[in-house]
Amino acid sequence: MKKIHQIANISFGKNLDASTVGDIAFIQSGSINETGEYDSRNIQYLNVEYVSKDDYLLPGDILFTAKGSIKSPYIIKEADLPAVASSVFFVIRPDLEQVYPEFLSWILTSPKLIHQINNIAEGSTITSISIREFRSITIEVPPLSIQKKITELNVLHKRYAELTLELQKKLEIMNMAAANKVININYE
């Protein structure tokens, strides 16, 4: 078992004023949906002169909600850059010699970790997580080879869920089409 701060650097995003124009994406709470997917329609921007190079996100950084309703973690991709995270997020920068971002993101959504996080969250209307408390969360960190297998299985599981949902929608459409056809047949 390791404390999360032993396998990743954890910091807050930045509290900056954003606008609809600028050079750098400013990822805020509305930029990430409940399932941890990036929604580029809800992006504000920053001008480069107001941002320190240390504030820039890197591929593999994980955004985890520190304030407000807890959402699934989001792993920053190359296509998201250049970007800076707002202060509603913890920016988790994994030590790649110890942990894969995909594994850390996956483990942060496990029931055990969600329970730990809910226990340290404060506030009833708007929750907030202390960075000190978050850094002290303990997790089991298997070898990288096992982490890779777990993340590959997770990708397959997500794809299975997507395909199942897609199949259900198509079956519903076919069922409705068949029902409409039967209703519209003249049986005289």
N, C-alpha and C positions, 0 to 999 in steps of 0.2 A: 504494500500500500504506500502511495506517495501523496503528498499534498500537491494540489494542482499548481501551486507556485514553484514547485520543484521541477516541473516538466514544461512550464510555459511562463512567459512574461505576461503579466496582466496589468493593464492600465485602463483608465477611463478614456472615452472619446473626448472630443473638444466641444466647448460651449462657445459657438461662433454664430454671427449673424449671416444667414444665407439669403440668396435671391434666386430669381428664375434664370439669371444669366451668370456666367462665370467660366473659369477654366477647369475647376476641380469639382467632382461630384461630392456632395455632402450627404452622407447616408444617415437618415433620421429614422425614427420609429416607423413611420408610414412607408418607408422604403422596403421594409421586410414584412411579408405577410405572416399570418399565424402559423403556417407550415414551414416557415423558414426559407421562402422563395423571394428572390429579389424582384421588386416591381419598379422598373426604370421610369414608369410614368409618374412616380411620386418622388422625384429627385429634385433637390434644390442644389444650388452651386455656390462656390466660393471663388474669390479672386486669388490668384497665386501669391500676390504680395502680402496677404494676411495669414498665410499658412507656413508654418515651420516644416522643414524637411522631415523632422522627427515625427510629425503628425500624420504623414502619408501612410496609408495602408499598404500592405504587401500581399502578394498571392499566398494563400494558406492561412492568413490571419482569420480568426473566428470572431464574429460579432455575437455577443450574448447580451440580452436585455438586462440591464441593471436597474432600470427605473420604469415603472408602468407595468402593463400586463406582460408576463413572461411569454416569449415566443420561442420557436425552435431556433437554434443557433444557425448562423449563416457563414459559410466559408467564402472568403473573398477570392475571386477568380481574376485572372489577368485582364479579361474583358471589362471588369468593373473599374479599372484604374484609369487615370489617377483619381483617388478618392480619399476622403477623410471621414471618420465616424463621428457622430454627434455624441454628446455626453450621456445619452440614455443607454449607451452600450459600454460593456467591458470589451476592450480589444485584447483578445487572447492570442499571443504569438507563440505557438508550440515550438519546443526544442526538438527539431526534426531528427536528432540522434536518439531521442527517447520515445517520441509519440508522433503518429501521423495526424494531421488536422482532421481527416475524415473519421478516425477512431475517436478522437477527443470530442468532436461534435456529436457523434453517435452516443458516446457514454454520457454526455450531458443531458441526453433525452431519455436515459434509462429511468425506470420507476424509482430505483434506489436514490439516484442523484436528484431527481425531481423532488423527492421527499426531503432530502437534505437541504436543498435550495429553498423549498417552501418553509422549512423550519427556521432558516436564517433571514428570510424576507421580512421586512418591517412595513407597517402601514396597512390600513384596511381598505381605503379607497384606491390610493396609488401606492403600489408596493415599491420598495427600494431594497437593494441588497448592498450591504456594506462590503467594500472591496477587501477589507481585512478578513471578514468572515468568508468571503468567496475564496480568497487565497488559501484558506485553511481546509477547504473541502478535500477529503481524501478519496482517491480512486485506485483501483487495481490497474496496473499498467503491465500488460503482458508483453512478451518480446515482439519486435516489429513484424516478424513473420506471422504471428498469430493475429496481430492488429490488421495486417493486410487481408487475411482470410475473413476476418469479421466484417471489414468494410466492403469486401467483394460480395459477401453474403447479404449485407444490408442493401447494396445496390440492386441485387437480384430481387430482394424482397420488395423494394420500392417499385421496381419495374413490374413485378407480378401484380401488385396492388393497382397500378395504373392500368394494366391490361384488363384486369378483372372489372374495374370500373367502366372502362371503354366497352367491354363485352356486355355488361349489364345495360348500358345506355342503348346499344344497338339492338339487344333483345327486346327492350321496352318499345323501341321504335317499330320493330317488326311486329310485335304483338298488337300495337295500336293500329298499324296498317292493316293487319289481318282482320281485326275487329271492325274497322271502318269498311272494309271490303264486304264483310258479311252483312253489316247493317245496311249497306247500300244495294244489295242484291234484291231484285224483284222476284219473289217466289211464286207469283201467280201463274 
